[in-house]
């Protein structure tokens, strides 16, 4: 069902926001650090593992796809609520956190891409079909 895709996205978002808050408190920033990015990484990993195991049904995929199309407007709206100037004036920790999160996301994306290529699931991602069906 489509609602499962939405539930998957919501679960990843809530976990990502929680992890972003924990990361923020660990580095001494009273803000969410990379929560949306972490959520998107969790969603990609969840989709990959669900496809690999044949658990991602087309109806569930449509729920995720709908929200994926809404992703950019949501991110732009969320970014508009951030006060970057105040964060930068607060000290170098904001810049370090931003650079660290970008570097971390780049590393995780690279790891995910390598894992996908190693398992041969890249064709499944492009065809939007479970990897089990291609084998």
GIZI-V386639 format. One record per pair of residues at least 6 apart in sequence whose ideal C-beta (glycine too) atoms are under 8 Angstrom apart, sorted by the first residue. I is the first residue (numbers start at 0). J is the second residue. D is the distance in Angstrom with one decimal. If there is no record, write none. Layout:
I&J&D ; I&J&D
This chain:
0&58&5.2 ; 0&59&7.0 ; 0&62&7.5 ; 1&58&5.5 ; 1&59&7.3 ; 1&61&5.3 ; 1&62&4.1 ; 1&65&7.3 ; 2&62&6.3 ; 3&56&7.6 ; 3&58&7.2 ; 3&59&4.4 ; 3&62&6.1 ; 4&58&7.5 ; 4&59&4.5 ; 4&60&6.4 ; 4&61&6.3 ; 4&62&2.1 ; 4&63&4.0 ; 4&64&7.4 ; 4&65&7.3 ; 4&66&7.3 ; 5&62&4.5 ; 5&63&7.8 ; 5&65&7.6 ; 5&66&6.5 ; 6&62&7.8 ; 7&42&7.0 ; 7&45&6.0 ; 7&46&7.8 ; 7&49&7.8 ; 7&59&7.0 ; 7&62&7.3 ; 7&63&6.3 ; 8&42&6.1 ; 8&62&7.2 ; 8&63&5.9 ; 8&66&4.8 ; 11&38&4.9 ; 11&39&7.6 ; 11&41&4.2 ; 11&42&4.2 ; 11&45&6.1 ; 12&35&7.6 ; 12&38&4.5 ; 12&42&7.9 ; 13&38&7.9 ; 14&37&7.7 ; 14&38&6.8 ; 14&41&5.9 ; 15&34&4.9 ; 15&35&6.4 ; 15&36&7.4 ; 15&37&3.9 ; 15&38&2.6 ; 15&39&7.3 ; 15&40&7.6 ; 15&41&5.6 ; 16&31&6.1 ; 16&34&4.2 ; 16&35&7.6 ; 16&38&6.7 ; 17&34&7.7 ; 18&34&6.7 ; 18&37&5.0 ; 19&31&4.0 ; 19&32&5.3 ; 19&33&5.2 ; 19&34&2.5 ; 19&35&7.4 ; 19&36&8.0 ; 19&37&5.7 ; 20&31&5.3 ; 20&34&6.8 ; 22&32&4.5 ; 22&33&6.3 ; 22&37&7.9 ; 23&29&6.8 ; 23&30&5.1 ; 23&31&5.7 ; 23&32&4.2 ; 23&96&7.9 ; 26&32&6.7 ; 26&92&6.5 ; 26&96&6.0 ; 27&92&6.6 ; 28&92&6.0 ; 28&93&7.1 ; 28&96&6.2 ; 30&86&7.5 ; 32&96&5.1 ; 32&100&6.4 ; 33&96&7.7 ; 33&100&4.0 ; 33&103&7.5 ; 33&104&7.4 ; 35&74&6.5 ; 35&77&6.3 ; 36&100&6.2 ; 36&104&5.4 ; 39&70&7.7 ; 40&104&6.8 ; 40&107&5.4 ; 40&108&7.7 ; 40&111&7.7 ; 42&63&7.3 ; 43&111&6.3 ; 44&111&6.8 ; 46&55&6.4 ; 46&63&6.5 ; 47&111&7.0 ; 47&114&7.7 ; 47&115&6.8 ; 47&120&7.1 ; 47&124&7.9 ; 49&55&4.1 ; 49&59&7.7 ; 50&120&7.0 ; 50&123&5.8 ; 50&124&7.7 ; 50&129&4.9 ; 50&130&5.7 ; 51&118&7.2 ; 51&120&6.3 ; 51&129&7.7 ; 51&130&5.3 ; 51&131&7.4 ; 52&131&7.5 ; 53&129&4.8 ; 53&130&8.0 ; 53&131&4.3 ; 53&132&7.6 ; 55&129&6.0 ; 60&127&6.5 ; 86&93&4.0 ; 87&93&5.6 ; 87&94&6.7 ; 115&121&5.3 ; 115&124&6.5 ; 118&130&7.2 ; 119&130&7.5 ; 120&130&4.3 ; 122&130&8.0 ; 122&133&5.7 ; 123&129&6.2 ; 123&130&4.0 ; 123&132&7.7 ; 123&133&5.5 ; 126&133&7.2
